[in-house]
């Protein structure tokens, strides 16, 4: 089921969530979004931070989680559990997940349409998610883009938010998409960072559930005048230099190749690849220049 499209974002959201790195966002039939966290990509490290923001003050770190999530297993969760974190809006009103699809182009620097995010079910990639076989062990039919639970869970569940493109890939870096037939094409800048905006009122709050050292934790974010919150959900390399001195120890990686490790039903001859060309003479230290972006499955 795709996100519900809307043509506006909350002007001053109380909570902003940012997704960076190897994650797959999939809207569900119950109008929630499951975020699968790729746990088998080498040298990618999972972290979550929640920050309280107030004008004229440094950010206040409210919560930090480092490393894989543990299954929640809390009352009301699916049995056996599948989520490692739930981000739940407590409200007497309506809630659900939406996609920001503006009818007019936004101003440069403003949030942009979620249509700019990579969606593996879109026509430019796998053109849907068809049934493609039967599991020889369970005899259950499966679909081409089924996500391997061992590599994508524990996942994160969100039940509210308007999702949008928070940042684009650099326009001066050439990114070529190689098709399964061997042809390729240059991609226009696409979403390197996905955001979600959530508004609260006096009758609502946002509650985060997760386990820390085996203990069920609960963090509640309430609407307070002059205060907003940012949640950073990151599954990136900690550091990767553009200067590779040992290809075996510090190999460059293709994000699509990593994604297909958990989209394990897709045969090699139907997989896409990315090739990134950095401007000549440029050398930069920091995280990889290959866009370590989250993607969508079935968002449109």
C-alpha positions in Angstrom: 0.0 0.0 0.0 1.5 3.4 -0.9 1.8 6.4 1.3 -1.2 8.8 1.3 0.0 11.7 -0.8 -0.4 15.3 0.6 0.7 18.6 -1.0 1.9 20.4 2.1 4.1 19.8 5.1 3.6 21.0 8.7 5.2 24.5 8.6 6.9 24.1 12.0 6.7 20.4 13.0 7.3 19.6 16.6 9.3 16.5 15.6 11.5 15.8 12.7 12.9 12.3 12.0 15.8 11.8 9.6 16.7 8.5 8.0 20.3 8.1 6.7 22.0 4.9 5.5 20.9 1.4 4.6 17.2 1.2 5.5 14.1 0.3 3.5 10.9 2.2 4.3 7.7 0.3 3.5 4.2 1.7 4.1 1.8 -0.9 5.4 -1.9 -1.7 4.9 -2.8 -0.3 8.4 -1.4 3.2 7.4 1.8 2.7 9.3 5.4 2.5 8.0 7.9 -0.3 8.8 11.5 0.7 8.5 13.7 -2.3 7.9 17.3 -1.8 9.2 19.9 -3.6 7.1 22.0 -5.5 9.6 24.4 -7.4 7.3 26.2 -4.7 5.5 29.9 -4.6 6.5 31.2 -1.5 8.3 27.8 0.1 8.6 26.9 1.0 12.2 23.4 1.6 13.5 22.7 4.6 15.9 19.7 6.6 17.0 19.7 10.0 18.7 16.8 12.1 20.0 17.6 15.7 20.6 15.6 18.5 22.2 16.0 21.8 20.4 15.4 25.3 21.8 16.4 28.7 20.3 19.6 30.1 21.6 20.6 26.9 23.5 22.7 23.9 22.5 20.8 20.8 21.6 20.0 18.6 24.6 20.7 14.9 24.0 17.7 13.0 25.4 18.5 9.5 24.1 21.2 7.7 22.3 21.2 4.0 21.1 24.2 2.4 19.6 24.2 -1.0 17.9 21.5 -3.4 16.7 18.0 -3.1 18.2 16.6 -5.9 20.4 13.1 -7.3 19.8 10.6 -5.4 21.8 8.2 -8.2 22.6 5.9 -5.7 24.5 2.2 -6.3 25.1 0.2 -5.8 22.0 3.2 -6.4 19.7 3.2 -9.1 17.1 4.0 -12.6 18.3 6.7 -13.5 17.5 7.9 -9.9 17.7 9.3 -8.2 14.6 10.0 -4.7 15.8 12.9 -3.4 17.8 11.5 0.1 18.2 8.0 1.7 17.9 7.5 5.4 17.5 3.8 6.0 18.4 1.7 9.1 18.3 -0.7 9.2 21.2 -3.6 11.3 20.1 -7.4 11.3 20.2 -7.4 12.4 16.6 -6.5 10.9 13.3 -3.0 9.7 12.5 -1.2 7.9 9.7 1.8 8.0 7.3 1.8 10.3 4.3 4.1 11.4 1.5 4.9 15.0 0.7 4.1 15.4 -3.1 3.9 19.2 -3.7 1.9 20.5 -6.7 4.4 23.3 -7.2 8.2 23.1 -7.1 9.5 24.0 -3.7 12.1 26.8 -3.2 15.7 25.6 -3.2 16.7 24.5 0.2 13.2 23.6 1.3 12.0 20.1 1.8 11.3 18.4 -1.5 9.0 15.7 -2.8 9.3 12.1 -1.6 9.0 11.2 -5.3 12.8 12.0 -5.4 13.5 9.0 -3.2 14.6 5.7 -4.7 11.6 3.3 -4.8 12.5 -0.2 -5.9 8.9 -0.9 -6.8 8.7 2.1 -9.2 8.6 1.7 -13.0 12.3 2.7 -13.3 13.4 -0.2 -11.2 11.4 -3.4 -10.6 8.0 -2.1 -11.7 6.0 -3.5 -8.9 6.5 -6.5 -6.6 5.1 -9.5 -8.5 4.8 -13.0 -7.2 7.9 -14.8 -8.4 8.0 -18.3 -7.0 7.3 -20.8 -4.2 9.5 -21.3 -1.1 10.7 -25.0 -1.3 10.7 -25.3 2.5 7.3 -23.8 3.4 5.5 -24.0 0.0 4.5 -20.4 0.5 4.4 -18.2 -2.6 6.8 -15.2 -2.3 7.2 -11.9 -4.1 10.3 -10.6 -5.9 11.0 -7.8 -3.3 10.3 -9.7 -0.1 12.7 -8.6 2.6 14.8 -11.2 4.4 13.7 -11.0 8.1 17.1 -12.1 9.2 18.8 -9.1 7.5 16.1 -6.5 7.9 14.7 -7.0 11.4 14.2 -6.0 14.2 12.6 -3.1 12.4 11.1 0.2 13.4 7.4 1.0 13.3 6.0 4.5 12.9 2.3 5.2 12.9 2.4 8.9 12.0 4.4 11.4 9.9 4.7 13.1 6.6 7.7 11.8 4.7 9.7 13.9 2.4 13.1 14.4 0.7 15.3 16.3 3.2 18.5 16.4 1.1 19.6 15.5 -2.4 22.7 13.8 -3.7 25.3 16.3 -4.9 24.7 17.6 -8.4 28.5 17.7 -9.2 28.9 13.9 -8.7 27.9 11.7 -11.6 25.8 8.7 -10.5 25.1 6.1 -13.2 22.5 3.4 -12.9 23.4 0.2 -14.5 20.4 -1.9 -15.7 20.3 -5.7 -15.6 20.7 -5.8 -19.4 24.1 -4.0 -19.1 22.9 -0.6 -20.3 23.3 2.5 -18.0 22.1 6.0 -17.6 23.0 9.1 -15.5 20.6 9.6 -12.6 19.4 13.1 -11.7 20.0 14.1 -8.1 17.8 11.9 -5.8 17.1 11.7 -2.1 20.2 11.1 0.0 18.3 11.8 3.2 14.6 11.1 4.0 12.8 13.1 6.6 9.5 12.7 8.4 7.6 15.6 10.0 5.2 15.2 12.9 3.0 17.8 14.5 1.7 17.6 18.0 -0.9 19.5 20.0 -1.8 19.8 23.6 -3.7 16.5 23.5 -1.0 14.5 21.8 2.5 13.3 22.3 5.1 11.1 20.6 6.3 8.0 22.5 9.3 5.9 21.6 9.6 2.3 22.9 12.8 0.3 22.7 14.9 -2.0 24.8 18.2 -0.9 26.3 20.3 -3.7 27.9 17.2 -5.9 28.0 15.0 -3.3 29.8 12.0 -1.9 28.1 12.4 1.9 27.8 9.9 4.6 27.1 10.6 8.2 26.0 7.7 10.6 25.6 8.1 13.8 23.6 5.4 16.4 24.5 4.5 19.7 22.8 6.1 22.6 24.6 6.2 26.2 23.4 9.6 27.1 21.9 10.7 23.4 21.9 11.1 21.0 19.0 12.7 17.6 18.7 14.9 15.8 16.1 15.4 12.1 15.8 18.4 10.8 13.8 18.1 7.2 12.7 21.4 6.3 11.0 22.9 3.1 9.4 26.1 4.5 7.8 29.8 3.8 7.8 31.5 5.6 10.6 34.3 6.7 8.3 35.3 5.9 4.7 38.1 7.7 2.9 38.0 8.5 -0.8 41.7 7.4 -0.8 41.8 3.6 -0.7 45.2 2.2 0.1 44.1 -1.4 0.8 41.2 -2.5 -1.3 40.8 -5.7 0.8 40.7 -3.9 4.1 38.8 -0.8 2.9 36.7 -1.8 -0.1 34.3 0.6 -1.7 30.8 -0.6 -1.7 27.8 -0.4 -4.0 24.6 0.5 -1.9 22.4 -1.4 -4.4 24.5 -4.5 -4.1 24.1 -4.3 -0.3 20.4 -3.9 -0.5 20.0 -7.0 -2.6 21.5 -9.0 0.2 18.2 -8.5 2.1 16.1 -8.4 -1.1 17.3 -11.9 -1.5 14.6 -13.1 -3.9 15.9 -10.9 -6.7 18.3 -13.0 -9.0 21.6 -11.5 -9.9 20.5 -11.1 -13.6 17.6 -8.8 -12.5 19.6 -6.5 -10.1 20.6 -2.9 -10.6 23.9 -1.3 -9.7 25.2 2.2 -9.0 28.5 3.7 -10.2 29.7 7.0 -8.7 32.3 9.3 -10.3 33.8 12.0 -8.1 35.0 15.2 -9.7 38.7 15.0 -10.9 41.3 16.0 -8.4 38.8 16.1 -5.5 39.8 14.2 -2.3 37.7 14.4 0.8 37.8 12.7 4.1 34.6 11.6 5.8 31.7 9.3 5.1 31.5 7.6 1.8 30.7 9.6 -1.3 28.6 6.7 -2.6 25.1 7.9 -1.5 24.4 5.9 1.6 20.7 6.5 1.2 17.6 4.9 2.6 15.2 3.7 0.0 11.4 3.1 -0.3 9.5 -0.1 -1.3 6.0 0.5 -2.5 5.7 4.2 -1.5 3.9 5.4 -4.6 
